[in-house]
Structure formats: structure tokens, C-alpha cells
């Protein structure tokens, strides 16, 4: 906090966009950064993403390099709803006139948020798992970008007109794939409770051995409950997550085996982070398609709606930048 306060008083007056040593726009997660990058023109430069693929944003602590990026940026986008809970103070301090830090979820209606029964009275932050709900962050991104860089206002609006229909099609394709899973096997079991919005939107029940955040270990009672569910439903598989330790799920598979049943440990699903740049899950569109494809194919559903979506999205090109690399993408978003 001392470093944070010091930096807030001596933030760099680095050159703008194309000539600066740091990015003009910073995003916390890949899910945010990928959509922001889709909207920005090449002249604006890269969008720097702080949290790398495979890293859990619930537990992430900002580094000194992160602080420099945030305080040098013209504009910072973060998910909000306490997803990046350990960086909330940083964004509050970095939010200055002319250099705002904006939570992209700020315009989601309160009644659309899910509040877990965990005693903390905080909304579940995993809203990107419902593509239709995540689409509502696009106007916030366009508004923030247009105010910070008015010379590109027309470009931002035009790119949004391309992006929003892509998200609508993605939303429909994921829903069709989930609906194709036989009812008896339509139960998704994961490491932590990141799929509540996915469950509500795409009508697939979800159970997990951890809560909304990952800063606690699952208990014996949690594991026993999941073991019983698997055995009762004769489920074929449970799913690991790319940014969450699978130790608890391995305990579940052992418990199931002890009861004479076998369940496969499948994954990973991408929940709190995108996949590595250049992989199928390295963009938001790719992440959601990869998740839906793995769930549907494993639980006996059809991937045909997702196949058609991927084929049609190939001509739409987009370059995505993380803090570590620049990758040219051809799979939509």
C-alpha cells in the first residue's frame, strides 16, 4: 500500500498510445482485455492484460510492474464485483480525472446478479459465463474508450456493431449445445462455483466442491456430497478448471472409486482465465466454445452448433495482446 500511495503521487506522464513505453489501455483479465482489444484500432497500440492465462484472479496480488502499468495507462478496465478483490484498493487509487479505472460490469442490472448464500452479501463475479450478460459490458467499454480517445469514436462504434452480433450467435450456440445433453447426464460438476450464471442461462445444473472464490479448501462433507451425487446419477465425468488446483476433485474420484463406481476427470474448463495465446481457448469466444464443446461431448450432447459457429467466425480477424505477447487471432473474439 505504501508503494501504491507513492506511485499515485508520481504517476508517469508517458507519451500517448503508439509511442509510450507502456500500454495506453490496461485490462485485468483476458475476458475483459480480449473484448477491449477487439474494439480498439491498431493505432491505439496493445491492450496490456495483467493477469496471465491460468492464473486465478481471486488470489492474484499486483506486482510492482502491474502498478507501473496501471498508473501509466490512460484507461484501465477491470471486471469488478470483487473478482480482483486483492486489487480493489489499487483501482480506487488509480481512478483519476482524465485517467479512469472502470469496472466493466457496472451497468449490469442488480436483479441480474446472483448472490451466493455464503454470508458475504457479495454478488457472484463470474458474469462472463453467461454470454448474453457479458455482452452488456460492451457499451461500458465503448463509452470508456470513446471518452479517453475521442479521435477513434467512430471506430469503436463500428467494431461494437461487429462484436455484439458475434456474441449473440455465441450465446445461441452454447445454449443449443447444452440443451442437446440427455437430461439424466445434464449435471456439471466442477472445482469451484464459477458456473452459476452459465447454469442459469443454459439450463444445466451445476455442483462444485468450493464456493465462488478459491481462497478456502473444500471440506470432507463437500467431497462426500459430490461423491454421492456422482454415484446416484452414474455420471461419466467431472471437470477440472485451468486456474484452480484439482486436488479436491481427485479426492472425489477416489471416493467414487471406493463406492465401486468410476468417474473420469476431464478438462480443463476455462473459468477465471483464458487459455494461452494461440490456443483454441485463447480468446473469449474461443474459451466459451471450448468449454461448451468439452461439456457437451463428454456428457453425451452435440457439438454441431459450435462447429457451425467456429466455421462462420473464421473470416473475422482480431489481434489480441497479453502482457507477455502479441498474437494474431482468427477465431472471432
N, C-alpha and C positions, 0 to 999 in steps of 0.2 A: 504493500500500500504506500510505503514511503517513496518508492521509485515511481509509482503511478502519480502521486501528487507532484513530485519533482518534474516529471515529464509534462504534466498538464500545464505547467508554467513556462515551459521552454519548448513547445511543440515546433517541429521543423517547419520552415517556410519553403519547403522544397518546390522546385518547378512543377508546373501542372502536367497532367496526363502523359503525353508521349515522351517528355524529356525528363521525367522525375526518376530518381533512383528507387523510389517505392511506388506501389500501385496507387492510382487515383481513387480506386474503389476497392474496398475490402469487404469480404463476407466471412462469416464464421464457419459455416458448414458447406459441404458440397451441394446439398439440396438447395440452399439459398444461392450460392455462388454460381451454380450451373444456369439457373434461370436468369440471374442478373447478367451473366456473360452473354446469353442468347440475345438479350435486349440491346447490348452495347455495340457501337461501331468499332472497327479496328483502330481508328484514330484515337480512341479513348484509352487504348492500352489494355493490359491484362486486369482481370479481377483476381486479387490475391485471396486465396482461401486459407484461413488459419489452421483449421483442424484437418489433419491428413486423413486419407481413406483408412478405414479400420480402427480409428481412434474414437473412443467413447466421449461424446461432448458433455455428458452429465458429470464426468470426473475430470475433465480437461482443465489444466491450470495454464494461464497465459504465461508465455516466456517473455524475456526481455525483447527478443526480436518481434514478438507479437505486439508488444506495447509500442514499439517504434512504428510498425506498420499502421496501427490504429490511429496514433496521433499525427502521423504524416498524411493520412488519407484525406481526400476531400469529402468522402462519403463512406459510411460504414453501415452495412446491413447485417443484422443478426436475426435469428429465428424468433427469440422471445419466449414468453410463457415459462420462463425459468429453465429452458433447455440448457443454456450455457450458464447455469447457476453460479459457478465459481468466477464468472467474468462480469456479472451484473454491475458491480461497482466500477469496473473499467469503462463500460459503455455509458454509464451515467456521467462519469467524469469527462469522457471524450466528446460528449454531446455538446457542441458549442455553436454559437451563431456562425453560419456560413460553412460549418463542418459537422453536419448532423450525424448521429448514430441512430438508425431507425430499426425498430422491430417489425419485421415484415408481416407478422400475424396480428398487427394492431387493429385491422379493420374486420377481423372475423367476429361475427355477432356472438355475444356472450352465450346465447342459447344454443349455439352450435358447438360449444366447447364441452368436453367430457371432464367431469370432476370425479376422480377416483375416491373411493371410500377408504382413505388412508389416514384421515385425521389432519392433513396438512392444508386442506382447503385451497389447493392449487390445481389449475387445470392440467390435464394431460397435454404435454407439449408436442406429441408426435402427429401433428395435424397433416403433415405431408403424406401420410399413409392413406389418406382419402384424397385422391387426385382432384376431385371437384372442390374440396375445401382449400387445397393448396393453390388452386387456380385463383382464388380470391386474394392471394398475395401479389399477383402481377400488377394490379393498379397501384399498390403501395410502392413497388419497385419503380414503375414508370414515373410516378409522381416525384419520388426522391431524386431519380436520375434527371428528370426534366428541370427540376429546380436547381440542382447543382450544376448542370451542364445544358443551359437553355439552347445553345447552338445546335444540339443534337435532338431537340424535342421531337421533330418530325420523324426522325429515325426510330426513336423509342416507341412512338405510337404505331408506326408501321410494323415493327418487329412484334409488338404485342398482338397485332391483328393476325400474325402468323402463329404465334405461340399459343394463344388461347384455344383455337380450334384443334391444335395438336393435343392439348391437354384434355379437351372434351372427348376426342377419339380414344385416347389412352384410358380415360375413365370408363368408357363404354366397354372397351376390350377386356379390361381387368374384371369388370362385373360379369361379362359373359363367360369368361374362363372359370370364375368361382362358381357360377350357377350350374356349370356342367359337372361339378363333382357330385357323385352319389350322396344322398342325404346321410346315410349311415357313416360315411367316411369324411363328412364335411365338418371336421374339427381340427383346428390348427393349434398345435402345442409348441411353445417357444420358450426361450430362456427368460426374457423379461417382458413386461406388459407394454409392448410398443405397438400393438395391433388393434387397440380399441377402436380407433377411427376406421381402420381397414375393415374390422369386423362389422361395425355398424353400417358402413356404406355398401359393402359387398356381401353382406348377409352370410358370413361364415363365422361360427362360434370360435372363440379363441381362449385358450388357457395357458398360463405361464407359471413358472416357479418363483419368479421375483416380481416386485411391483413395477411402478412406472419408471423409477430410477434404478440404477445399478450399484448404489453405494451400500448395499446390505447383502448378506448371504442368505440363500434360501434355507428354511428350517426343515427338520425331519418331517413335520406334519405337511408342509407344502409338497415335498417329494412324494410322500405316501399318497396324498390326494391325487396327484398326477398319475402315479403308478396304477391306482385303482381305475381311473378313467380310461387309460390305455387298454387295460385288460378287459374291462367291461365292454368297450367298443371294438375290441380287436383291431386297433389302429395299426397301420403298417409302418408308420414313421413319425418321428418328431424332428424339429428343425432347430439347427444351431443358427447363431447370428454372427455376422462378421466382426462386430465391435464388442462382443460380450463373451466372457470366459464360459466354456461349455462344461465346466466341472459338475455343475448341478444336473445338467441333462445326462451326463454319463452315470451319475448316481441313479437317475431314473431308469436308464436302460438296465442297470444291474438289478434294480428292484423288480422290474418287469420279468427279467430272466429268472429271478428267484421264484416267481409265481408260475413258471412253466410256459411263458409266452415270449415271443421275440419281437422286438421293435427296432427299426433301423434309425440310425442317427444321420440325418440328411442336412446338407447345407453347403455354404451358409446362405441365409437370407440377409438382405441388406436393410437395416432398420435405421440406425443412428448415423450412418455414414455411407457414402457412395463406395463403389468398388474402385480399384486402381485405375488411373487414366489409361485409356487404350483398351480396356476390357469391356465386355458387354454391359456391365453394371457401372461403368464409369461416368454416366450421365444420369440425371433424374429420370428421364424417360426409360433409359436402359435399366436402371435399378428396379423400377416398378414392373417392367416387363419381365426381367429376370426372376423377381420374386414370384409373380403370378404364374410364370411358366413352371417354376420348380414346385410350387404348391399344387397346381392343377395336375401336373403329370405324375407327381408322387401319390396323390390321393385319388387318382382314378378319373380325373376330369380331362377336358380337351384344351389343347393349346392353339387350336385353329384361329380364334380371334386375334391372338397375339402374333401369330405368324403373319397374318394379313397386315396388321399394323406395322410390323417391322419392315415388311417389303415396301409398303407405301411411303414410309418415312425416310427411306434411304436417300432420295434425291435432296432432302433438306440438310444442308451442311451447317455446321456450327463449330467454332473453336472454343475450347474450354481450358481455362488456366487454373492450376492449383498453385500453392506457394512453392511447389517444387519443380513443376514442369509445365510446358505448353504442349497440348495435344490437339490435333485436328480431329473432330468428330464428324461422323456421317450418319448418325442414327437418330437425328431429331433434336432432342434437347440434351 
